[in-house]
Amino acid sequence: MYLCLKQRVGDVLLPGDEFSSAAEETISLTEAAKADKVVCGPGLRRSGARLLVCKSGVLRHKQPNMFWIDSQQRRYVPTKGESVIGVVTVKSGDIFKVDFGGSEQASLSYLAFEGATKRNRPNVQVGDLVFGQFTVANKDMEPELVCIDSSGRANGLGVFGAGGLLFRVSLGLVRRLLAPHSDVVQDLERLFPFELVVGMNGRLWVKAASVQQTLIVANLLETCENMTVQQRQVLFKRVAQGAL
């Protein structure tokens, strides 16, 4: 039995909730769903003309018509087109096996790198970090990664990670970091320069000018995950004063 609730962006929802209306603009999600106008993001699914919640979390909205549930989930399910950070675990013939934190490992062809040919193989070793994109990701097939875009260019993909730190965060924080003009990233950049690679699978890689600064950035990212904007700004200000 589903609950019929009038929900607004920012409300906490539970699995089994059904929308009758949502968002600050009082958009009727049920009516919009009938017209196929609403884009369902993570945590939402369609059931006929209804939109149902399948994950607990906070309702979010992105203009013009995308809704999703923002949660602290850490389990990652591969999705075609998403970019992830993986670790090469096996080097077997023409295929590398990559652990991306899912239920099974992904395959990565040695030809799926910029400029790679049968004679010019990429220098990839077991234990290397790779930033790749899923070209195959469904429940019936083994996930497949590539380190090139549609034009055959690396465009930021490939082997990386020398001298940095890899750690895990929730998928909710990942979406906040990847948002345009992310306030978390902007606050961090005011402290000191650093490099940041964000994987949709909840893995982050950071590298700053020193080991100490790298650890500070990593600790701040992990700490600020459950903070309000005001709490985060107070924390970052204290860190900045201590770094001067």
Secondary structure, DSSP 8 states (H G I E B T S, - for coil): --EEEE--TT-EE-TTEEEEEBTTTTB-HHHHHHTT--EE-TTEEEETTEEEE-S-EEEEEETTTEEEEE---------TT-EEEEEEEEEETTEEEEE-SSSS-EEEEEEEETT--SSS-----TT-EEEEEEEEEETTEEEEEEES-TTS--TT-EEE-TT-EEEE--HHHHHHHHSTT-HHHHHHHTT--EEEEE-TTSEEEEEESSHHHHHHHHHHHHHGGG--HHHHHHHHHHHHHHH-
